[in-house]
Amino acid sequence: MSLDQLRLGEAAVESALVLGVSTLPAAWHALDSTLATVFAAMWLLLASGVYALHAVTFDCFRLTGQRRRRIFSFTRSEE
């Protein structure tokens, strides 16, 4: 299984935005090499988690053919 470069880029940007908005404003004044290493590790964990979730979700849609049928039900109905 190969890595999808577009999906990997999207996951990296999304995780960078989350870290940038949530942690950097509070930690900017205390930023040193140790904290930068912690942020890099958090970024890697978030990026890999987002990549995995996107891979599972979109591959499931592709394998089940839901994109062609356009069945995106967000609620449960008793039809």
QUIFEN-V681827 format. One line per field, one symbol per residue. burial: 1 if it has 16 or more other C-alpha atoms within 10 Angstrom, else 0. A space follows every 50 residues. Layout:
burial: ???
This chain:
burial: 00000001001101110010000000000000000000100011011101 10011000001000000000000000000
